[in-house]
Structure formats: C-alpha cells, structure tokens
Amino acid sequence: MLKAAKLFQPGMVVQKGKPLKIWGEAEPFAEVAVRFQGMEERVRTDEYGKWSAALPSPEYSEGEELLILSGKEILRIPDILVGEVWVAAGQSNMEFWMRYEKYYRQGDGFAENPRIRFFDVPKIAYAGQDQDFDYDRVGRWRNAAAGEIEYFSAVGYYFARELERRLDVPVGIIGCNWGGTECAAWMSRESAKRTGCPGAESFTGLPDGIGWEEYRQIQRENPLNDKGNPFGDAFTELMLPRTPSEEEIRAFFQAHPMPPQTLPQSQTLPGTLFTHMVKPTAPFSIRGVLWYQGESENGMEETSRYTDMLTALIGDWRAVWEDPCLPFLVVQLPGWESWWGAKNMGFAGIRKSQEEVADREKEVYLCSISDVGERFDIHPKDKKIVGERLALLALGHVYGQSILCDAPKALKAFREGQKIQVSFANAQGGLFIRGERLAALEITAKGRPVPFQAFVCGEELMIRLLDDNGEPLRLAFAQTGWYRVNLYNRSGIPAIPFAFSI
C-alpha cells in the first residue's frame, strides 16, 4: 500500500537548496517516515491515506538513497542526484524529441552523461487516461545514455548539457508538454475564464450537449488518446525529422485516414492539462520553467489577449509551486511562412505579447531565436541553439553570472534628415551584422517602400535613407510572417523584433 508519487523513482534528480517535498499514499491514519541525507520527517496520513512531507534543503551530491517507511513497509529509492531541476514545458517545439533533432541525427549533438536526467510527465487530459492505454514507456526518469536519449526533449537536453558543463552539477529536466495545445489548457479554468480564452466562458461541462460520463467513455475508446508511446504515431515520424512535401502529406493521409472527430479532444479544453499534468508535478521543487508555446494561438483574433493569458498562466504555476518568483524563461517564436496548408497569421502579435510579459513580470526573461526559424516548417530542427540560449539566460539571471545573456532590444529611433539612429539595450561591446546586409528590416512611407542602407556603429544601428521626402516613416523589423534576423550582440544573440513610427 505504501507508495510515493510517480516522480519519486530511482535515477531522479532533486533540487539543491530548496525543501525536498515528497508525497504519496499509505494506509489511512498511518505514520510515514521519510529519510534523506541524514534528515528525517515523520507525518501521518489522512483519512484517504494521503500524506506529504518536506525535508530541509539538500546539498549537491550523487548516489543518494531516499527511504520511506510506514509500519513494516519500506520503499528504497536509490541512485538519486541532488542538483538543478527545471521544467521544460509547452507544445510541440518543446516536446520535440532528440530522436528527430538536427544535430543528433547527424551524429553530432550527444555524448553520454549520467549526470543529465529526464522525466517525461505522462500526457493525461482526463482522469484515468493512463489506465485506459499503455503508458509503460513514459513517466520515468532516464539518463542521457544511448537507448534513452531519444525520449528527451531536445531543447531540454541541450539546456541541461550546458548547465551541467558550466555549473558542474547534475541537472534534471521534467518534460511537461503536449504538441498542438493552446495556452488555455495549461492554466486554471478560473484564469481561462477571466482572460477570455475561447471556449472558457461557455464551457459548462457538457460539450455539445453530451453528459460527462458519455463524453469520458467516448474518450476512452478514442485511439487518438493513446499517448503512452511517443514514437507510435506514424504522422510524427513523417513530420518531425524533416519537412515533407505537400505530395507526401497528401499520400500519407490517403494511406492513414484520420477518424472523424465530432467532439473536442480533452487536451483542448481549458484547464485540463493544468489539472492533470501541472498540478500532479507540483510541488516537486524546481529552479524554474522553460516555456516554448504559442504556435497554436496562430490566427487569434486579438493577439494582445495572449499577454493576459501568459501572465495568468505564470501566476497559476507560481501558485501551485508556492513560489511567487519562480523564474520563467520564455522562447520567443521565430518566423515561418506556411506549413502543410497553414499560413502564419498572428505570430507577430504573439511575439509582442511574449515581450510585454517579459518586460513587466518579475523573473520572466525572453529567449530570442529569430535566426533559426524555417520558412516552410513550424518545427525548426535546430534545437541546440534554443537550449543553449535558454541556458545562457539561466546562467545570467538565475545563477548570477556576469555575462551578456539577453537579446538586443531596440529602445528608440531618432531621425535627423536622411539619417536614422536606432539605439539598443543589451548591446555591450557593440552589435554586428552577420552577412553582407541587414535582413528583416522594412521602411515604408504611407505604405510605399523606402530604400535605405544600414550599418552598425558600436551599440547602435545606423540607417541612411536613399529616397527621403520628409514623410512620416514606419520602421518594421522582423514584423512579417517569414524572416531571419542577422543582427546580433557580442554573445551571438539575435535582436528582438521591433517597430517604430518616426
């Protein structure tokens, strides 16, 4: 009967310097003792057999054992590392497995390291989903070894590898992600309603007039809810390793017709993933959250709403982790044009929202990857640079290293005759343009393109207009659907998109 929550398994990593919070089940009203690193806490279960304990902050170590005792029952959990733990969360670009990552597939992105561990939170969107399908392949701690590395979030792996190298500590990544999911699913139902998430206000518990029991039974019989085998989906095997052609996609769906869906999938409903994936993971102590999401908000009528949604989500997560300053490192979405029929309709607004949240919320930082998008694929295959830039942000802002870790951010534009001067923050040591000319900048006067030349002078971008009649101008940098930024600071981080009217 004695058991601990699913996260507490051999091979796990626990957070250094924060209380070690442990919970599980035993006989009702039984005493439970928890021992780790010479510390002990005794608690008693409630009438349902639930228990939770908290030990003082452990110190960095390896090869530890956690003991949990109740009556004659003993749980021994060996091979525990004490180091740094981060949650890697979001949708498919965070979920994106090492199996498909560019450098790993080239044989140049992985070296075995037992001090890097990964736990994938099972994809569960309704109670009992993990009982309805085979989930044996997920919900376990794995280390960075051959045969295991394919299950890692690629962004999470490269982030962990950089932290382990720079801090010389074990690093654990908890993957809490689900491809194709919207922000509303990852926040509380209350926050979804408050921020006006589509479907949240009218969601009464009776989708399409069907009762909950009937709805749940339909979900239990729906093969699309079988989320226990990450590599069991033939479409994923086609889509993620490379960019298939439209002909290949059409041929795939002819050979693998999708079953008709008359009801929404559980993971699309407001609050479901917050309830069934986030809350069961908290309050496992972590250092912070890596957040890479927003692609599913493409086409949102009011993209400014995403500012409120992301702010509310961060607040919800901080509440369940009982940490009002829990760091969030947010990946700003890169450019793309189209992807198997879908068009980029609203990413500029989502990017602006991500920047606004990072500007106004404490301990939220923006990771710029505007140089690695792919024009005809919403899933860039290079996750190494994403993980390493996130690690740079963590090292600077969370671990206190004195490094340039933020992206160049345009502060203001000053115009004098035919000259425009754009000043930047996070440009210490000067900016540089990679290539022969600046990309992604458009200058217009009443919608008419204005030719220009651009060059860098120290920490500023200098622009000389080649056709100027004194009309008001609009400077738009990386505001189109597809672009690739090639303006960098000395840490090799690309500039954040911006727009000015002058």
DRENMAR-981637 format. One line per 2 residues: number of its first residue (from 1); for each residue y, x, z negated of C-alpha. Coordinates in steps of 0.25 Angstrom, whole numbers, padded with zeros to 4 digits. Last residue first. Example, Ala and Ser with C-alpha at 12.3 -4.5 7.8 and 13.67 -1.06 7.14 Angstrom:
BEGIN
2) -0004,0055,-0029  -0018,0049,-0031
# end
This chain:
BEGIN
502) 0233,0036,0147  0221,0027,0145
500) 0210,0035,0139  0195,0034,0140
498) 0184,0042,0133  0169,0046,0134
496) 0165,0057,0123  0165,0071,0128
494) 0152,0079,0130  0146,0088,0119
492) 0144,0103,0123  0148,0108,0109
490) 0160,0114,0115  0165,0101,0120
488) 0161,0094,0133  0166,0087,0145
486) 0154,0084,0155  0152,0069,0153
484) 0142,0062,0162  0146,0049,0167
482) 0139,0035,0170  0145,0022,0165
480) 0159,0026,0166  0168,0029,0154
478) 0165,0044,0153  0179,0048,0152
476) 0190,0037,0157  0204,0042,0157
474) 0213,0030,0161  0227,0033,0167
472) 0240,0026,0167  0248,0029,0180
470) 0256,0041,0181  0254,0043,0196
468) 0243,0054,0194  0233,0059,0204
466) 0227,0073,0201  0227,0071,0186
464) 0225,0083,0177  0215,0081,0165
462) 0214,0090,0153  0203,0088,0143
460) 0206,0094,0130  0199,0103,0120
458) 0202,0116,0127  0207,0113,0141
456) 0197,0105,0149  0198,0101,0163
454) 0200,0088,0171  0206,0086,0185
452) 0210,0072,0190  0209,0061,0200
450) 0214,0047,0196  0204,0035,0198
448) 0211,0022,0200  0208,0011,0189
446) 0223,0010,0186  0224,0025,0184
444) 0210,0031,0182  0204,0044,0176
442) 0189,0046,0176  0182,0056,0167
440) 0166,0057,0168  0166,0072,0173
438) 0175,0084,0171  0174,0094,0182
436) 0166,0106,0185  0155,0105,0175
434) 0154,0105,0160  0168,0102,0155
432) 0173,0109,0143  0180,0105,0130
430) 0186,0115,0120  0182,0123,0107
428) 0184,0110,0099  0182,0098,0108
426) 0178,0088,0097  0191,0079,0099
424) 0197,0079,0113  0210,0079,0120
422) 0213,0073,0134  0224,0079,0142
420) 0229,0072,0154  0238,0079,0165
418) 0245,0073,0177  0257,0069,0169
416) 0254,0070,0154  0243,0062,0149
414) 0236,0064,0135  0222,0059,0132
412) 0217,0057,0118  0205,0059,0109
410) 0194,0062,0119  0181,0065,0111
408) 0173,0078,0113  0159,0075,0107
406) 0156,0079,0093  0147,0091,0087
404) 0157,0103,0086  0151,0110,0075
402) 0153,0113,0060  0140,0108,0054
400) 0141,0096,0045  0127,0091,0045
398) 0131,0076,0049  0143,0078,0058
396) 0141,0092,0065  0126,0093,0064
394) 0124,0078,0067  0133,0078,0079
392) 0126,0091,0085  0113,0084,0082
390) 0117,0072,0091  0121,0082,0102
388) 0107,0088,0101  0100,0075,0102
386) 0108,0070,0114  0107,0083,0121
384) 0092,0083,0120  0091,0068,0124
382) 0092,0072,0139  0085,0060,0146
380) 0097,0051,0147  0092,0037,0145
378) 0101,0027,0152  0097,0033,0165
376) 0105,0032,0179  0117,0041,0176
374) 0110,0049,0165  0118,0053,0152
372) 0119,0067,0147  0134,0071,0147
370) 0139,0059,0138  0130,0063,0127
368) 0141,0062,0116  0136,0060,0101
366) 0145,0051,0093  0146,0052,0078
364) 0146,0042,0067  0148,0047,0052
362) 0159,0038,0050  0162,0027,0060
360) 0175,0026,0068  0173,0036,0079
358) 0158,0036,0080  0159,0021,0081
356) 0170,0022,0092  0162,0032,0100
354) 0150,0023,0100  0159,0011,0105
352) 0165,0020,0116  0151,0023,0121
350) 0146,0009,0120  0159,0005,0129
348) 0156,0016,0139  0141,0012,0139
346) 0144,-0002,0144  0139,-0006,0158
344) 0130,0006,0162  0121,-0001,0172
342) 0107,-0006,0171  0097,-0006,0183
340) 0088,0005,0179  0099,0013,0173
338) 0113,0014,0177  0126,0022,0175
336) 0124,0031,0163  0133,0037,0153
334) 0130,0043,0139  0129,0034,0126
332) 0136,0040,0114  0125,0045,0104
330) 0129,0040,0090  0127,0050,0078
328) 0127,0041,0066  0128,0047,0052
326) 0125,0038,0040  0138,0037,0032
324) 0136,0023,0026  0122,0027,0021
322) 0113,0017,0016  0103,0019,0027
320) 0103,0003,0029  0118,0003,0028
318) 0120,0015,0037  0111,0008,0048
316) 0119,-0005,0047  0133,0003,0048
314) 0129,0011,0060  0124,-0002,0067
312) 0137,-0009,0063  0145,0002,0070
310) 0136,0002,0082  0138,-0013,0084
308) 0153,-0012,0081  0155,-0001,0092
306) 0145,-0008,0101  0155,-0020,0101
304) 0164,-0012,0110  0154,-0013,0121
302) 0158,-0028,0122  0150,-0033,0134
300) 0138,-0024,0131  0133,-0019,0144
298) 0126,-0008,0139  0122,-0010,0124
296) 0108,-0006,0126  0113,0008,0129
294) 0120,0009,0115  0111,0018,0107
292) 0109,0032,0102  0111,0033,0087
290) 0107,0046,0079  0107,0042,0064
288) 0109,0050,0052  0104,0059,0040
286) 0092,0050,0037  0086,0044,0024
284) 0076,0033,0027  0084,0021,0022
282) 0082,0016,0033  0071,0016,0043
280) 0066,0002,0041  0080,-0003,0042
278) 0082,0004,0056  0069,-0001,0063
276) 0066,-0016,0060  0079,-0021,0055
274) 0089,-0012,0063  0080,-0014,0075
272) 0081,-0029,0074  0095,-0031,0070
270) 0100,-0038,0083  0088,-0042,0092
268) 0085,-0032,0104  0073,-0026,0097
266) 0066,-0039,0095  0065,-0041,0110
264) 0073,-0053,0115  0065,-0065,0120
262) 0061,-0069,0134  0055,-0056,0139
260) 0047,-0056,0151  0036,-0044,0151
258) 0041,-0032,0159  0034,-0029,0172
256) 0027,-0015,0172  0023,-0012,0186
254) 0035,-0019,0192  0044,-0014,0181
252) 0040,0000,0184  0042,-0001,0199
250) 0056,-0006,0197  0059,0006,0187
248) 0053,0016,0197  0062,0010,0208
246) 0074,0011,0199  0072,0026,0197
244) 0067,0031,0184  0076,0040,0175
242) 0067,0050,0168  0058,0051,0155
240) 0064,0038,0149  0061,0026,0159
238) 0047,0028,0164  0040,0031,0151
236) 0049,0020,0145  0044,0010,0155
234) 0030,0013,0152  0032,0010,0137
232) 0021,0016,0128  0029,0028,0125
230) 0035,0023,0112  0023,0017,0108
228) 0025,0007,0096  0036,-0001,0102
226) 0027,-0013,0107  0038,-0024,0107
224) 0038,-0024,0122  0023,-0029,0121
222) 0028,-0043,0116  0018,-0050,0107
220) 0024,-0047,0094  0038,-0050,0100
218) 0033,-0064,0104  0028,-0066,0090
216) 0041,-0062,0084  0048,-0072,0092
214) 0039,-0083,0088  0041,-0080,0074
212) 0056,-0079,0075  0058,-0092,0082
210) 0061,-0093,0096  0075,-0099,0100
208) 0078,-0088,0110  0078,-0078,0098
206) 0078,-0086,0085  0082,-0076,0074
204) 0097,-0081,0075  0102,-0071,0085
202) 0115,-0077,0089  0125,-0067,0083
200) 0116,-0055,0086  0114,-0058,0100
198) 0124,-0048,0106  0129,-0040,0094
196) 0142,-0046,0088  0145,-0035,0078
194) 0143,-0044,0066  0130,-0050,0072
192) 0124,-0036,0075  0128,-0031,0061
190) 0121,-0043,0054  0108,-0041,0062
188) 0108,-0026,0058  0110,-0015,0068
186) 0100,-0009,0077  0097,-0021,0086
184) 0111,-0023,0088  0113,-0009,0094
182) 0104,-0013,0106  0090,-0008,0109
180) 0085,-0003,0122  0077,0008,0116
178) 0073,0008,0102  0077,0018,0091
176) 0075,0023,0077  0070,0037,0078
174) 0070,0044,0065  0073,0059,0067
172) 0068,0069,0057  0074,0083,0056
170) 0069,0095,0048  0080,0105,0045
168) 0085,0118,0051  0099,0112,0053
166) 0102,0116,0067  0087,0116,0072
164) 0083,0104,0065  0096,0097,0069
162) 0094,0101,0084  0079,0096,0084
160) 0083,0083,0077  0093,0079,0088
158) 0084,0083,0099  0073,0075,0093
156) 0081,0063,0090  0087,0062,0104
154) 0073,0063,0110  0068,0052,0100
152) 0054,0058,0097  0041,0052,0101
150) 0039,0063,0112  0040,0073,0100
148) 0026,0069,0094  0016,0075,0104
146) 0022,0089,0103  0029,0090,0090
144) 0043,0086,0084  0038,0079,0072
142) 0034,0064,0071  0036,0054,0060
140) 0030,0040,0063  0035,0026,0067
138) 0029,0027,0081  0015,0029,0087
136) 0008,0019,0078  0017,0007,0082
134) 0006,-0002,0088  0012,-0016,0090
132) 0013,-0029,0082  0013,-0021,0069
130) 0025,-0013,0073  0032,-0026,0077
128) 0030,-0032,0063  0045,-0035,0060
126) 0053,-0035,0073  0061,-0024,0081
124) 0052,-0012,0078  0053,0001,0085
122) 0046,0011,0076  0055,0021,0070
120) 0052,0034,0076  0051,0046,0067
118) 0054,0060,0071  0052,0074,0065
116) 0058,0087,0068  0054,0098,0058
114) 0040,0099,0065  0047,0105,0077
112) 0040,0106,0091  0050,0110,0102
110) 0056,0100,0112  0066,0100,0123
108) 0062,0108,0135  0049,0103,0140
106) 0056,0095,0152  0051,0082,0146
104) 0057,0086,0132  0070,0090,0139
102) 0072,0076,0146  0067,0067,0135
100) 0056,0057,0138  0045,0061,0127
98) 0057,0064,0118  0059,0049,0116
96) 0071,0041,0120  0073,0033,0107
94) 0088,0038,0106  0090,0035,0121
92) 0082,0022,0120  0090,0015,0108
90) 0096,0019,0095  0092,0028,0083
88) 0089,0042,0080  0088,0042,0064
86) 0091,0056,0058  0083,0064,0047
84) 0087,0078,0042  0077,0086,0034
82) 0066,0084,0024  0052,0085,0031
80) 0040,0078,0026  0026,0082,0030
78) 0019,0073,0020  0019,0059,0016
76) 0010,0056,0004  0008,0042,0000
74) 0001,0039,-0013  -0006,0027,-0019
72) -0011,0026,-0033  0001,0019,-0039
70) 0012,0021,-0029  0015,0035,-0023
68) 0024,0041,-0012  0024,0056,-0009
66) 0032,0062,0001  0028,0076,0006
64) 0037,0088,0011  0033,0098,0022
62) 0048,0101,0024  0061,0102,0016
60) 0075,0099,0016  0079,0092,0003
58) 0076,0078,-0002  0087,0068,-0007
56) 0083,0061,-0019  0071,0051,-0018
54) 0073,0036,-0014  0062,0025,-0015
52) 0059,0012,-0009  0048,0002,-0012
50) 0043,-0011,-0006  0030,-0017,-0012
48) 0035,-0032,-0010  0038,-0034,-0025
46) 0046,-0021,-0025  0040,-0007,-0026
44) 0044,0002,-0037  0051,0016,-0036
42) 0048,0030,-0041  0055,0042,-0035
40) 0051,0056,-0035  0057,0070,-0031
38) 0048,0083,-0029  0051,0083,-0014
36) 0046,0069,-0012  0040,0059,-0021
34) 0040,0044,-0021  0034,0035,-0032
32) 0031,0020,-0030  0029,0011,-0041
30) 0023,-0003,-0038  0030,-0016,-0039
28) 0023,-0021,-0026  0013,-0012,-0020
26) 0019,-0001,-0011  0029,-0001,0001
24) 0039,0009,0007  0052,0016,0005
22) 0057,0030,0004  0072,0035,0003
20) 0074,0050,0002  0088,0052,-0002
18) 0097,0060,0007  0098,0076,0007
16) 0087,0078,0017  0081,0067,0026
14) 0067,0064,0027  0058,0069,0039
12) 0044,0063,0041  0031,0070,0044
10) 0022,0061,0036  0027,0047,0035
8) 0038,0040,0028  0046,0032,0039
6) 0036,0021,0039  0040,0016,0025
4) 0031,0021,0014  0017,0015,0009
2) 0010,0011,-0003  0000,0000,0000
# end
